[in-house]
Amino acid sequence: MLKRDVQATAARRFEDERSFVFKDGREKLVTLDWRYRVGELVRRCGGRCEMATILGKAHAAGCSGLAEEPHHIVPRSKQRDDRMSNLAGLSHACHSSLDRCQPRWTRRANGLEKRP
């Protein structure tokens, strides 16, 4: 199990104490820190879907052309990394074409998950 890099974590000045940097440089961001990162992603892509520019793949049918959802290039389940280099802003259609697993908030928005 990789440990936290205490110095790098302190240097980043995260808002949430649960956000941290792994010793190999990967980041784990939660709550407000994750929201800030999504904002950086939207600014980087100019609000446009990055399926072609970052991933080099054709846009999915139904792509709105807007960056509606963040996508982890290396899946979070394989190796958690919330750095900008591992993120792409995708439209919902493009994101759905790549990921069968949708975030809980996306499933709820589309009526696919029952609320408790």
ChimeraX attribute file (.defattr): number of C-alpha atoms within 10 A of each C-alpha:
attribute: neighborCount
match mode: 1-to-1
recipient: residues
	/A:1	3
	/A:2	7
	/A:3	10
	/A:4	18
	/A:5	16
	/A:6	12
	/A:7	10
	/A:8	15
	/A:9	18
	/A:10	12
	/A:11	9
	/A:12	11
	/A:13	12
	/A:14	17
	/A:15	14
	/A:16	13
	/A:17	12
	/A:18	11
	/A:19	20
	/A:20	24
	/A:21	24
	/A:22	18
	/A:23	15
	/A:24	10
	/A:25	14
	/A:26	17
	/A:27	20
	/A:28	18
	/A:29	23
	/A:30	18
	/A:31	11
	/A:32	13
	/A:33	19
	/A:34	17
	/A:35	12
	/A:36	14
	/A:37	18
	/A:38	19
	/A:39	13
	/A:40	13
	/A:41	21
	/A:42	21
	/A:43	12
	/A:44	14
	/A:45	17
	/A:46	13
	/A:47	17
	/A:48	18
	/A:49	26
	/A:50	26
	/A:51	23
	/A:52	12
	/A:53	12
	/A:54	16
	/A:55	13
	/A:56	9
	/A:57	11
	/A:58	11
	/A:59	20
	/A:60	17
	/A:61	9
	/A:62	10
	/A:63	16
	/A:64	16
	/A:65	18
	/A:66	17
	/A:67	24
	/A:68	18
	/A:69	20
	/A:70	21
	/A:71	24
	/A:72	20
	/A:73	15
	/A:74	14
	/A:75	13
	/A:76	13
	/A:77	8
	/A:78	7
	/A:79	10
	/A:80	16
	/A:81	22
	/A:82	22
	/A:83	16
	/A:84	14
	/A:85	12
	/A:86	17
	/A:87	21
	/A:88	25
	/A:89	27
	/A:90	30
	/A:91	26
	/A:92	22
	/A:93	17
	/A:94	27
	/A:95	25
	/A:96	15
	/A:97	12
	/A:98	14
	/A:99	12
	/A:100	8
	/A:101	10
	/A:102	13
	/A:103	10
	/A:104	10
	/A:105	11
	/A:106	14
	/A:107	13
	/A:108	13
	/A:109	9
	/A:110	8
	/A:111	10
	/A:112	11
	/A:113	12
	/A:114	7
	/A:115	6
	/A:116	3
